[in-house]
Amino acid sequence: MHRPLIALAGALAITAPLVACTDNDPDAGAAGPISVVSTSSECKLSSTEVPSGNLLFKVKNEGSQVTEFYLLGEDGLSVVGEIENIGPGATRNLVVQAHQGKYVTACKPGMVGKGIRGEFTVTKGEDVTVSADIADLIDTATKQYGLYVKDQTEQLVEGTQQFVAAYKAGDDDKARSLYAPVRMHWERIEPVAESFGTLDPKLDLREADLEEGQTWTGWHRIEKDLWPPANGYTAMTDAERTKIADQLMADTNSLRSLVAKKTYKAQDLSNGARELLDEVASGKVTGEEEFWSHTDLWDFQANVDGARIAFTDLRPAVEKKDKALAATLDRRFTELQKLLDQHKEGDGWVLYDKLTKDQVKELSDSVNALSEPLSQLTAALVNK
């Protein structure tokens, strides 16, 4: 939920993107082809190591559901390319331009969730040229970002289904274990959700931000019921649980439908990245977002992820416009991630209430250090 900035402004950075999408044309100069067979239980590639250059994936659906195929960056978040709506028995082509490096492949039967994933390596082969045309670079960036938002929304839908089922069944331990990791998919793309008006407050309003007469729904209403205060709280009845959980699921499905129709401009990415770090500054680093569960660092990481992906997609254009700014953002974003990694614990992070004041200040200062250069990103892209 976007709120007025309390302490900091936003920031982001990372290394240059690994690939660029090209037309899904089998005659686009691609080496290969790489055969991909998608079933309900497998995502089988004919090769998982190929030389750099134009890559052609021929994706055949041998399953019973409509499927899609993704090539992701090594982080498993950034989207290199995607081909969707592959019906049972059908074959579709995806062509991408790939630099040397590590990647992740994913088939998504039913076009929801994380998908069936595998490792993919691109070795040194042909040199991959980057367009000198800023408009082309921005067009590629906005398309890749749109695919990233779509992927995160699909994972949010599947995760929310699991969370809602556990909560309605009274399996509070499972619901609590799902709460923070599922919400990360939401937090990575929250600026997009905010663009749809009332949907964001319906899904993510905090109790402290309720206005008089406003109905409280969404994740934080359920959070309070799962981590109730010691005194003065009345747990929701089974009927109340079902009602609010069904509303959460319906609103999440609405988000998916709206995302499917949305297109993006460069400033959507650059301003969205800044807004995500504003979110860190105004809620996560202060411990105000997850007031009951104290899972703020999961949200912190997710906001950082979303900002980083937006910048990663824009980076080729930013480097041509302002190389020094791109380098500064790379460095400072890396510094913030290293600091955040110090608080990892198992598959997640320490609870916010376990951080010392000095640790909170250190995180806050690092976000501040990124804020000023990130605020220059939109201007760098639109100025001559």
Sequence and secondary structure as in RCSB ss.txt:
>XXXX:A:sequence
MHRPLIALAGALAITAPLVACTDNDPDAGAAGPISVVSTSSECKLSSTEVPSGNLLFKVKNEGSQVTEFYLLGED
GLSVVGEIENIGPGATRNLVVQAHQGKYVTACKPGMVGKGIRGEFTVTKGEDVTVSADIADLIDTATKQYGLYVK
DQTEQLVEGTQQFVAAYKAGDDDKARSLYAPVRMHWERIEPVAESFGTLDPKLDLREADLEEGQTWTGWHRIEKD
LWPPANGYTAMTDAERTKIADQLMADTNSLRSLVAKKTYKAQDLSNGARELLDEVASGKVTGEEEFWSHTDLWDF
QANVDGARIAFTDLRPAVEKKDKALAATLDRRFTELQKLLDQHKEGDGWVLYDKLTKDQVKELSDSVNALSEPLS
QLTAALVNK
>XXXX:A:secstr
     SS       S  SEEE  S TTSS EEEEEEEE SS EEES SEEESEEEEEEEEE SSS EEEEEEETT
S SEEEEEEEE TT EEEEEEEE SEEEEEEE GGG SS EEEEEEEES S     S HHHHHHHHHHHHHHHHH
HHHHHHHHHHHHHHHHHHTT HHHHHHHHHHHHHHHHHTHHHHHTTTTHHHHHH  GGG  TT    SHHHHHHH
HS  SSS     HHHHHHHHHHHHHHHHHHHHHHHH    HHHHHHHHHHHHHHIIIIITTT TTTTT  HHHHH
HHHHHHHHHHHHHHHHHHHHH HHHHHHHHHHHHHHHHHHHTTEETTEE  GGGS HHHHHHHHHHHHHHHHHHT
THHHHHH  
